Amino acid sequence: MSRNHEQLRVFREAHELAIAVYQQSQGFPKDEWFGLRSQVRRAAVSIPCNIVEGNARETSRDYLRFLHIALGSSCEFDHLMSLVRELNMTSRSDWETLQERCKGVSRQLQRLIRSLSENSRN
């Protein structure tokens, strides 16, 4: 099965989100560099990485498994964004924008998972 992750809008948006998170999290307090900043970055990077890894898998079942992991990372990231905002660690509006972008990626992942699941049953 031939797939190209770069053709997926959800991959491109997840990739751009990860870059934005790295840029935005530079302003975190130094005492959070190995705590919440690290966790936020790992969750954001995990989303596109799992899309890529799933795309490289041979079977649809494996591909779906990695898309579910990407969705889980997206949900984790969404929660971490809530923590960042509640702790007033950075500009509220910047993180709200990132959180909205993350929700968009989550919706796209859910649609892709649903579509692939339906196609694999047929």
C-alpha positions as CSV (number, residue, x, y, z in Angstrom):
1,M,0.0,0.0,0.0
2,S,1.5,3.3,-1.1
3,R,0.8,6.4,1.0
4,N,2.4,9.8,1.3
5,H,2.0,11.5,4.6
6,E,3.0,14.9,3.1
7,Q,-0.2,14.9,1.0
8,L,-2.3,14.8,4.1
9,R,-3.6,18.1,5.3
10,V,-3.8,16.8,8.8
11,F,-0.1,16.0,8.7
12,R,0.9,19.4,7.4
13,E,-1.2,21.1,10.1
14,A,0.1,18.9,12.9
15,H,3.7,19.6,11.7
16,E,3.1,23.4,11.6
17,L,1.5,23.1,15.1
18,A,4.6,21.4,16.5
19,I,6.8,24.1,15.1
20,A,4.6,26.8,16.6
21,V,4.7,25.1,19.9
22,Y,8.5,25.0,19.9
23,Q,8.6,28.7,19.1
24,Q,6.0,29.7,21.6
25,S,7.3,27.6,24.5
26,Q,10.7,29.3,24.4
27,G,9.3,31.8,26.8
28,F,8.4,29.3,29.5
29,P,10.0,29.9,32.9
30,K,13.4,28.2,33.3
31,D,12.1,26.0,36.1
32,E,9.6,24.5,33.7
33,W,12.1,23.6,30.9
34,F,12.3,20.0,32.0
35,G,8.7,19.8,33.2
36,L,5.7,21.2,31.5
37,R,7.6,22.7,28.6
38,S,9.2,19.4,27.8
39,Q,5.8,17.6,28.1
40,V,4.1,20.1,25.8
41,R,6.7,19.8,23.2
42,R,6.7,16.0,23.3
43,A,2.9,15.8,22.9
44,A,2.9,18.3,20.0
45,V,5.7,16.5,18.2
46,S,4.1,13.1,18.8
47,I,1.1,14.0,16.7
48,P,2.8,14.4,13.2
49,C,5.4,11.7,14.1
50,N,2.7,9.1,14.6
51,I,1.0,10.1,11.4
52,V,4.3,9.5,9.6
53,E,5.0,6.2,11.3
54,G,1.5,5.0,10.6
55,N,1.7,5.9,7.0
56,A,4.8,3.7,6.7
57,R,3.0,0.7,7.9
58,E,1.8,-1.9,5.5
59,T,-1.6,-2.7,6.8
60,S,-4.6,-0.4,7.4
61,R,-4.9,-1.9,10.9
62,D,-1.4,-0.7,11.8
63,Y,-2.0,2.6,10.2
64,L,-5.2,3.1,12.2
65,R,-3.4,2.1,15.4
66,F,-0.8,5.0,14.9
67,L,-3.6,7.4,14.0
68,H,-5.2,6.6,17.3
69,I,-2.0,7.3,19.1
70,A,-1.7,10.6,17.2
71,L,-5.2,11.4,18.3
72,G,-4.3,10.5,21.9
73,S,-1.3,12.9,21.8
74,S,-3.5,15.6,20.4
75,C,-5.9,15.2,23.3
76,E,-2.9,15.2,25.7
77,F,-1.7,18.4,24.1
78,D,-5.1,20.0,24.4
79,H,-5.1,19.3,28.2
80,L,-1.6,20.6,28.6
81,M,-2.6,23.8,26.9
82,S,-5.3,24.2,29.5
83,L,-2.7,23.9,32.2
84,V,-0.4,26.4,30.6
85,R,-3.2,28.9,30.3
86,E,-4.5,28.3,33.9
87,L,-0.9,28.7,35.2
88,N,-0.5,31.9,33.3
89,M,2.8,30.8,32.0
90,T,2.6,32.7,28.7
91,S,0.4,35.0,26.7
92,R,-3.1,33.7,26.9
93,S,-4.2,34.6,23.4
94,D,-1.2,32.8,21.8
95,W,-1.9,29.5,23.6
96,E,-5.6,29.8,22.9
97,T,-4.8,30.0,19.2
98,L,-2.5,26.9,19.5
99,Q,-5.2,25.1,21.4
100,E,-7.8,25.9,18.7
101,R,-5.4,24.6,16.0
102,C,-4.9,21.4,18.0
103,K,-8.7,20.9,18.2
104,G,-8.8,21.3,14.4
105,V,-6.1,18.6,14.0
106,S,-8.0,16.3,16.4
107,R,-11.2,16.7,14.3
108,Q,-9.3,15.9,11.1
109,L,-7.7,12.8,12.7
110,Q,-11.1,11.6,13.9
111,R,-12.5,12.0,10.3
112,L,-9.5,10.2,8.8
113,I,-9.8,7.4,11.4
114,R,-13.6,7.0,10.7
115,S,-13.0,7.0,6.9
116,L,-10.3,4.4,7.1
117,S,-12.3,2.3,9.5
118,E,-15.3,2.3,7.2
119,N,-13.1,1.5,4.1
120,S,-11.4,-1.4,5.9
121,R,-14.8,-3.0,6.7
122,N,-15.9,-2.9,3.1
